Amino acid sequence: MKLSFVIPCYNMEKYLPECLDSLLDQNLNTDEFEVIVVNDESKDNTLNIANDYANKHPCIKVLDKKNGGVGAARNSGLDQAIGKYIFFLDPDDFLAQNVVGKLLAVIEANDLDILTFHSHDFKFDGPKTSRNLNDIDANELNITDGITYIAERKFKNEIWWFLTNREFLIESGIRFIEGRWMEDAILAAELFCKAKKMAHFDLDVHRYRILPNSAMRNKSREHYNKVIFDNANAAHVYNDLIKTIPTSHEESKQCINRLRTRQQSFVFFLMVRLMKSDISIDKIPEMLVDFEKINAYPLDNFIGEDYHGLEYSFMVWIFNHKSAIKPFIKVFRPLYRIIK
């Protein structure tokens, strides 16, 4: 078994068929891969759709569990996986045609822990075919360890833009945090920092569907506020991760710089969300004190190669001046309630 796809599902009846069809439309024999659909106690027809596919395609397996969140669902799927490599997907996404075989050939030939590739988002109908496929040269791979990879490349928070060697993943001891958001951003960075051999393959593979009701766009009060505090948790986890980077590594400084930028991005977007929330402004000073203790505030490492532009610079100026935050949010919140 070469590959295990792990797909956590909660109320995805509308999109799951397209996702599964795209996995069946790859240049793989059905005994070379498995698709593990983890139904996280969906309330719609997701489970029935998954079971219908499983009845028709032996490579598709369904794991039905009580709702525990996406982190727990991914961990459950990983525990059942037997493929040499793991590909985590979301059920509202899909893959371009006939790309997975090429990925597997590259990651196996180079004995990589992790292979990254291109992922493109879309709002309505994403392209089914891969672009520039014939121009790809696998011999031009830049194979490095994960610390060097982070130092040299901006990386995404999500986990659907890379393949991972299952043995490496298991031996790392790294798992998705459960009960919190930003679980993918934490796992991806932790895995990269432990990788001995990884590379980026310049192949257009994955399609990420932008949904207005997705987890990161859900505006319900309870969920919105939880994401704020889970961003704070991610900033603290990154502080612990930064401490593990050996200073003797020749790329340690640049790697730490990029990780610090990502850590401060959690604080930046937390503050943006906080502006739009109903959380008391009086809680902000206490939060900022905690961020100061872990060098996540002030946002002196945020603006740069990865995040730049006038809007970012303006908001960073506001957030870095404590005396400006409270009056700014007091003016912003009433206006936001009118226009949203």
ZAKEBA-456332 format. One record per residue (C-alpha): residue number from 1; residue in three letters; x, y, z. Coordinates in pm, 1 decimal. Layout:
BEGIN
SITE  NUM  ALA  X  Y  Z
...
END
This chain:
BEGIN
SITE  1  MET  0.0  0.0  0.0
SITE  2  LYS  172.1  315.8  -120.5
SITE  3  LEU  -60.1  589.5  -2.7
SITE  4  SER  -333.6  660.7  251.8
SITE  5  PHE  -565.8  957.5  202.5
SITE  6  VAL  -718.9  1069.7  532.7
SITE  7  ILE  -1034.4  1281.0  503.3
SITE  8  PRO  -1216.8  1414.0  814.4
SITE  9  CYS  -1584.0  1481.6  739.0
SITE  10  TYR  -1852.0  1680.6  914.2
SITE  11  ASN  -2165.4  1771.4  716.7
SITE  12  MET  -2000.7  1758.8  374.7
SITE  13  GLU  -2265.6  1581.8  166.1
SITE  14  LYS  -2249.7  1853.3  -100.6
SITE  15  TYR  -1876.6  1826.5  -171.7
SITE  16  LEU  -1757.7  1480.8  -66.9
SITE  17  PRO  -1847.4  1309.0  -398.8
SITE  18  GLU  -1629.5  1545.5  -603.2
SITE  19  CYS  -1341.5  1494.5  -361.9
SITE  20  LEU  -1365.6  1114.8  -376.0
SITE  21  ASP  -1409.7  1112.9  -753.4
SITE  22  SER  -1086.9  1311.4  -790.0
SITE  23  LEU  -897.7  1050.7  -585.2
SITE  24  LEU  -1034.3  770.5  -798.4
SITE  25  ASP  -928.3  963.6  -1109.5
SITE  26  GLN  -554.3  927.9  -1047.2
SITE  27  ASN  -285.9  727.4  -1222.3
SITE  28  LEU  -287.1  459.8  -949.7
SITE  29  ASN  -405.8  102.4  -924.9
SITE  30  THR  -677.2  64.2  -662.9
SITE  31  ASP  -459.4  -172.8  -459.5
SITE  32  GLU  -189.1  94.9  -432.2
SITE  33  PHE  -390.2  340.2  -221.8
SITE  34  GLU  -664.9  367.0  35.3
SITE  35  VAL  -905.5  645.8  119.3
SITE  36  ILE  -1003.7  669.9  486.6
SITE  37  VAL  -1314.7  881.1  531.3
SITE  38  VAL  -1359.2  973.2  897.5
SITE  39  ASN  -1719.2  1069.6  961.4
SITE  40  ASP  -1717.9  1300.6  1264.3
SITE  41  GLU  -2084.5  1245.7  1357.9
SITE  42  SER  -2226.3  1434.8  1059.7
SITE  43  LYS  -2590.4  1540.7  1080.8
SITE  44  ASP  -2653.3  1531.8  706.2
SITE  45  ASN  -2612.3  1257.9  443.8
SITE  46  THR  -2231.7  1248.9  455.2
SITE  47  LEU  -2208.6  903.8  614.1
SITE  48  ASN  -2448.9  745.1  363.6
SITE  49  ILE  -2256.9  893.8  71.1
SITE  50  ALA  -1926.4  768.0  211.6
SITE  51  ASN  -2070.8  419.5  266.1
SITE  52  ASP  -2209.4  411.5  -88.8
SITE  53  TYR  -1863.7  486.8  -227.3
SITE  54  ALA  -1706.1  227.9  2.9
SITE  55  ASN  -1950.9  -38.1  -120.5
SITE  56  LYS  -1851.5  32.1  -479.6
SITE  57  HIS  -1478.2  87.8  -427.7
SITE  58  PRO  -1285.1  -145.0  -191.8
SITE  59  CYS  -1006.0  112.3  -160.9
SITE  60  ILE  -1243.3  345.0  27.5
SITE  61  LYS  -1291.9  280.8  397.5
SITE  62  VAL  -1528.9  460.0  634.6
SITE  63  LEU  -1455.9  526.4  999.6
SITE  64  ASP  -1763.9  647.6  1187.7
SITE  65  LYS  -1692.8  814.7  1521.2
SITE  66  LYS  -1843.3  1050.4  1774.6
SITE  67  ASN  -1780.0  1416.6  1711.5
SITE  68  GLY  -1442.6  1520.8  1845.7
SITE  69  GLY  -1330.2  1789.1  1605.4
SITE  70  VAL  -1106.0  1783.0  1302.9
SITE  71  GLY  -784.3  1714.9  1495.7
SITE  72  ALA  -926.6  1405.8  1662.1
SITE  73  ALA  -1075.9  1288.3  1330.6
SITE  74  ARG  -741.3  1316.9  1152.8
SITE  75  ASN  -566.0  1133.1  1434.3
SITE  76  SER  -823.3  853.0  1415.6
SITE  77  GLY  -772.0  821.5  1040.8
SITE  78  LEU  -395.1  821.1  1080.1
SITE  79  ASP  -419.3  539.6  1335.4
SITE  80  GLN  -601.3  326.1  1076.6
SITE  81  ALA  -374.0  412.5  783.2
SITE  82  ILE  -137.7  151.0  639.3
SITE  83  GLY  4.2  334.9  337.0
SITE  84  LYS  372.4  417.8  313.6
SITE  85  TYR  276.6  783.5  269.0
SITE  86  ILE  -0.9  998.5  415.7
SITE  87  PHE  -201.4  1266.1  235.7
SITE  88  PHE  -441.9  1466.2  455.8
SITE  89  LEU  -731.2  1619.4  262.8
SITE  90  ASP  -1049.7  1806.3  343.2
SITE  91  PRO  -1374.7  1677.0  189.8
SITE  92  ASP  -1459.1  2005.9  15.7
SITE  93  ASP  -1128.9  1998.8  -175.9
SITE  94  PHE  -1013.4  1785.6  -468.0
SITE  95  LEU  -705.0  1697.3  -669.2
SITE  96  ALA  -612.5  1764.3  -1030.6
SITE  97  GLN  -620.0  1463.6  -1261.0
SITE  98  ASN  -333.6  1213.9  -1269.3
SITE  99  VAL  -92.0  1391.5  -1036.5
SITE  100  VAL  -56.4  1153.5  -742.0
SITE  101  GLY  144.4  890.6  -927.6
SITE  102  LYS  406.3  1151.9  -1015.5
SITE  103  LEU  422.7  1266.6  -652.7
SITE  104  LEU  474.1  912.4  -529.2
SITE  105  ALA  746.6  847.7  -786.2
SITE  106  VAL  937.6  1155.1  -669.6
SITE  107  ILE  902.9  1103.8  -293.6
SITE  108  GLU  999.2  734.1  -322.4
SITE  109  ALA  1292.1  785.4  -559.2
SITE  110  ASN  1443.3  1045.3  -326.1
SITE  111  ASP  1350.8  873.6  2.3
SITE  112  LEU  1196.9  1193.0  139.1
SITE  113  ASP  1025.2  1249.3  471.9
SITE  114  ILE  806.1  1522.1  319.7
SITE  115  LEU  728.7  1636.5  -34.1
SITE  116  THR  547.2  1967.8  -82.7
SITE  117  PHE  366.3  2086.5  -397.2
SITE  118  HIS  130.1  2355.8  -522.9
SITE  119  SER  -219.7  2413.5  -385.4
SITE  120  HIS  -459.6  2668.6  -537.7
SITE  121  ASP  -782.0  2800.7  -389.3
SITE  122  PHE  -1108.4  2866.4  -571.0
SITE  123  LYS  -1456.9  2991.0  -485.3
SITE  124  PHE  -1673.5  2815.5  -740.8
SITE  125  ASP  -1539.3  2570.4  -1001.4
SITE  126  GLY  -1172.0  2493.1  -975.6
SITE  127  PRO  -968.6  2359.7  -1272.8
SITE  128  LYS  -958.0  1981.6  -1285.9
SITE  129  THR  -634.1  1956.0  -1481.9
SITE  130  SER  -280.4  2022.2  -1363.6
SITE  131  ARG  -96.2  2313.2  -1520.6
SITE  132  ASN  255.1  2294.3  -1670.3
SITE  133  LEU  276.3  1920.8  -1602.1
SITE  134  ASN  508.4  1855.2  -1895.2
SITE  135  ASP  754.6  2121.6  -1778.4
SITE  136  ILE  829.6  1950.2  -1446.9
SITE  137  ASP  1179.8  1813.9  -1398.0
SITE  138  ALA  1211.1  1594.0  -1090.2
SITE  139  ASN  1589.6  1600.9  -1126.3
SITE  140  GLU  1592.9  1968.2  -1027.5
SITE  141  LEU  1465.5  1904.8  -673.9
SITE  142  ASN  1635.0  2103.0  -398.3
SITE  143  ILE  1650.3  1844.7  -119.4
SITE  144  THR  1719.9  1989.9  226.3
SITE  145  ASP  1637.7  1925.6  587.0
SITE  146  GLY  1323.8  2087.0  726.3
SITE  147  ILE  1502.2  2367.4  909.7
SITE  148  THR  1668.0  2477.6  585.2
SITE  149  TYR  1336.8  2443.8  398.7
SITE  150  ILE  1165.8  2680.9  644.7
SITE  151  ALA  1458.2  2921.2  625.0
SITE  152  GLU  1440.0  2936.6  245.2
SITE  153  ARG  1066.9  2918.9  169.6
SITE  154  LYS  744.2  3067.3  297.1
SITE  155  PHE  529.1  2773.5  402.0
SITE  156  LYS  155.0  2734.8  439.9
SITE  157  ASN  -30.9  2661.5  764.0
SITE  158  GLU  -245.5  2391.1  606.5
SITE  159  ILE  -160.2  2021.5  574.2
SITE  160  TRP  -305.1  1940.6  231.1
SITE  161  TRP  -7.4  2067.3  28.2
SITE  162  PHE  241.3  1794.4  118.3
SITE  163  LEU  286.5  1418.3  139.6
SITE  164  THR  442.7  1270.7  453.2
SITE  165  ASN  622.9  943.7  504.2
SITE  166  ARG  402.1  758.2  754.1
SITE  167  GLU  694.2  593.9  935.3
SITE  168  PHE  860.8  933.3  981.0
SITE  169  LEU  533.2  1081.7  1105.7
SITE  170  ILE  474.4  804.5  1357.9
SITE  171  GLU  833.4  800.4  1482.9
SITE  172  SER  823.8  1177.9  1531.1
SITE  173  GLY  550.6  1134.0  1790.7
SITE  174  ILE  373.4  1438.7  1648.6
SITE  175  ARG  -5.7  1431.5  1636.4
SITE  176  PHE  -278.8  1685.5  1576.5
SITE  177  ILE  -381.9  1874.3  1887.6
SITE  178  GLU  -743.1  1793.3  1969.4
SITE  179  GLY  -1019.2  2030.7  2070.8
SITE  180  ARG  -844.1  2338.6  1929.1
SITE  181  TRP  -818.5  2513.3  1594.5
SITE  182  MET  -484.8  2587.4  1424.3
SITE  183  GLU  -404.4  2218.1  1466.2
SITE  184  ASP  -274.6  2196.2  1109.3
SITE  185  ALA  -51.6  2502.9  1142.8
SITE  186  ILE  107.1  2351.2  1451.3
SITE  187  LEU  155.5  2001.9  1310.0
SITE  188  ALA  298.4  2123.7  978.6
SITE  189  ALA  566.2  2337.9  1142.7
SITE  190  GLU  654.1  2070.3  1397.5
SITE  191  LEU  693.5  1808.3  1124.5
SITE  192  PHE  903.4  2033.7  903.1
SITE  193  CYS  1142.5  2108.9  1188.3
SITE  194  LYS  1202.8  1734.8  1238.8
SITE  195  ALA  1237.6  1638.1  871.6
SITE  196  LYS  1581.9  1520.8  759.8
SITE  197  LYS  1498.6  1514.6  388.1
SITE  198  MET  1227.3  1720.0  223.8
SITE  199  ALA  1176.1  1906.9  -100.0
SITE  200  HIS  927.1  2109.6  -301.2
SITE  201  PHE  805.4  1962.7  -629.5
SITE  202  ASP  683.4  2232.2  -866.6
SITE  203  LEU  362.3  2050.8  -957.3
SITE  204  ASP  7.7  2189.1  -951.4
SITE  205  VAL  -183.4  1929.3  -746.4
SITE  206  HIS  -443.4  2046.1  -497.8
SITE  207  ARG  -761.2  2254.7  -512.1
SITE  208  TYR  -879.7  2430.5  -194.6
SITE  209  ARG  -1242.8  2539.7  -197.2
SITE  210  ILE  -1319.3  2871.5  -24.1
SITE  211  LEU  -1648.5  2837.1  161.1
SITE  212  PRO  -1822.1  3122.8  347.6
SITE  213  ASN  -1917.9  2886.5  631.1
SITE  214  SER  -1578.7  2718.3  669.8
SITE  215  ALA  -1417.6  2683.2  1010.5
SITE  216  MET  -1201.2  2993.1  968.7
SITE  217  ARG  -1490.6  3199.8  829.4
SITE  218  ASN  -1760.8  3090.7  1071.5
SITE  219  LYS  -1889.6  3407.9  1242.2
SITE  220  SER  -2098.9  3248.8  1516.9
SITE  221  ARG  -2007.4  3410.6  1847.4
SITE  222  GLU  -1889.4  3098.0  2029.1
SITE  223  HIS  -1684.0  2967.7  1738.6
SITE  224  TYR  -1537.3  3306.3  1647.3
SITE  225  ASN  -1418.1  3370.1  2002.2
SITE  226  LYS  -1276.6  3019.3  2031.3
SITE  227  VAL  -1064.1  3073.2  1720.7
SITE  228  ILE  -923.7  3387.0  1884.1
SITE  229  PHE  -806.6  3199.2  2191.9
SITE  230  ASP  -682.5  2906.4  1982.7
SITE  231  ASN  -466.5  3150.4  1786.2
SITE  232  ALA  -320.6  3257.8  2119.7
SITE  233  ASN  -249.6  2895.4  2203.0
SITE  234  ALA  -73.5  2847.0  1867.4
SITE  235  ALA  152.2  3145.2  1941.1
SITE  236  HIS  257.1  2982.0  2268.7
SITE  237  VAL  314.4  2643.4  2101.6
SITE  238  TYR  536.1  2809.1  1840.1
SITE  239  ASN  743.2  2961.9  2117.9
SITE  240  ASP  818.0  2613.0  2246.2
SITE  241  LEU  893.6  2497.4  1890.6
SITE  242  ILE  1139.5  2781.8  1832.0
SITE  243  LYS  1333.5  2672.3  2140.4
SITE  244  THR  1397.8  2332.0  1979.3
SITE  245  ILE  1587.3  2474.8  1679.1
SITE  246  PRO  1958.2  2401.0  1735.6
SITE  247  THR  2163.3  2719.1  1723.7
SITE  248  SER  2448.0  2517.9  1570.1
SITE  249  HIS  2248.7  2470.1  1248.7
SITE  250  GLU  2376.7  2703.8  978.0
SITE  251  GLU  2021.7  2810.4  888.0
SITE  252  SER  1894.8  2838.7  1245.6
SITE  253  LYS  1877.6  3218.3  1246.9
SITE  254  GLN  1670.0  3242.8  929.4
SITE  255  CYS  1450.3  2949.4  1031.6
SITE  256  ILE  1380.5  3104.1  1371.7
SITE  257  ASN  1310.6  3436.6  1203.8
SITE  258  ARG  1046.8  3279.1  979.2
SITE  259  LEU  892.9  3083.2  1267.8
SITE  260  ARG  883.2  3403.4  1472.8
SITE  261  THR  707.0  3576.1  1183.4
SITE  262  ARG  448.7  3297.8  1174.3
SITE  263  GLN  410.8  3312.5  1552.8
SITE  264  GLN  344.3  3685.6  1534.0
SITE  265  SER  97.7  3626.2  1250.7
SITE  266  PHE  -118.6  3433.4  1496.8
SITE  267  VAL  -116.9  3738.9  1723.6
SITE  268  PHE  -182.6  3977.2  1433.7
SITE  269  PHE  -485.1  3786.2  1302.6
SITE  270  LEU  -604.8  3728.8  1658.6
SITE  271  MET  -610.0  4106.5  1703.6
SITE  272  VAL  -794.5  4153.6  1374.8
SITE  273  ARG  -1056.4  3903.2  1487.6
SITE  274  LEU  -1071.4  4060.2  1831.4
SITE  275  MET  -1159.0  4393.9  1670.9
SITE  276  LYS  -1469.4  4230.8  1521.5
SITE  277  SER  -1565.9  4028.3  1829.4
SITE  278  ASP  -1760.9  4104.2  2144.6
SITE  279  ILE  -1470.7  4015.8  2374.4
SITE  280  SER  -1413.4  4292.8  2627.9
SITE  281  ILE  -1145.0  4540.1  2526.0
SITE  282  ASP  -1025.6  4531.6  2885.2
SITE  283  LYS  -890.4  4179.6  2827.6
SITE  284  ILE  -643.5  4298.0  2565.0
SITE  285  PRO  -369.7  4432.7  2798.6
SITE  286  GLU  -356.4  4100.7  2982.2
SITE  287  MET  -326.2  3910.1  2655.3
SITE  288  LEU  -49.9  4138.2  2530.9
SITE  289  VAL  149.5  4088.0  2850.2
SITE  290  ASP  139.3  3711.5  2789.5
SITE  291  PHE  254.6  3761.7  2430.3
SITE  292  GLU  540.1  3987.0  2543.5
SITE  293  LYS  670.1  3704.7  2762.6
SITE  294  ILE  715.6  3480.0  2456.6
SITE  295  ASN  844.8  3749.4  2215.8
SITE  296  ALA  523.8  3737.7  2012.3
SITE  297  TYR  453.2  4105.9  2088.8
SITE  298  PRO  522.0  4376.3  1988.0
SITE  299  LEU  487.3  4274.1  1624.3
SITE  300  ASP  843.5  4359.9  1533.1
SITE  301  ASN  901.4  4051.8  1320.7
SITE  302  PHE  572.6  4036.8  1130.2
SITE  303  ILE  626.0  4281.3  843.2
SITE  304  GLY  875.8  4148.4  591.2
SITE  305  GLU  906.6  3898.9  308.6
SITE  306  ASP  603.0  3691.8  408.6
SITE  307  TYR  362.2  3969.5  512.3
SITE  308  HIS  384.6  4318.0  363.3
SITE  309  GLY  176.9  4603.1  222.6
SITE  310  LEU  16.5  4923.5  346.6
SITE  311  GLU  -279.9  4755.1  516.9
SITE  312  TYR  -55.5  4522.1  716.1
SITE  313  SER  179.9  4807.1  806.2
SITE  314  PHE  -104.1  5032.7  923.4
SITE  315  MET  -262.9  4765.7  1141.6
SITE  316  VAL  73.9  4666.2  1289.0
SITE  317  TRP  133.9  5031.3  1381.0
SITE  318  ILE  -201.2  5037.7  1563.6
SITE  319  PHE  -143.6  4708.0  1740.2
SITE  320  ASN  208.3  4799.7  1847.3
SITE  321  HIS  87.2  5117.5  2018.1
SITE  322  LYS  -106.3  5002.1  2321.7
SITE  323  SER  -257.2  5343.0  2380.6
SITE  324  ALA  -409.6  5338.6  2029.7
SITE  325  ILE  -569.6  4994.0  2043.1
SITE  326  LYS  -861.8  5067.3  2274.5
SITE  327  PRO  -986.7  5389.0  2106.0
SITE  328  PHE  -936.1  5236.8  1760.9
SITE  329  ILE  -1147.7  4930.6  1843.4
SITE  330  LYS  -1413.8  5145.5  2012.4
SITE  331  VAL  -1456.0  5335.0  1685.5
SITE  332  PHE  -1420.2  5029.0  1462.9
SITE  333  ARG  -1672.1  4794.5  1626.1
SITE  334  PRO  -1988.3  5007.5  1575.6
SITE  335  LEU  -1891.9  5070.5  1213.9
SITE  336  TYR  -1822.9  4702.4  1154.8
SITE  337  ARG  -2165.8  4603.3  1291.1
SITE  338  ILE  -2326.6  4842.6  1044.0
SITE  339  ILE  -2140.1  4726.3  732.8
SITE  340  LYS  -2105.2  4352.3  796.1
END
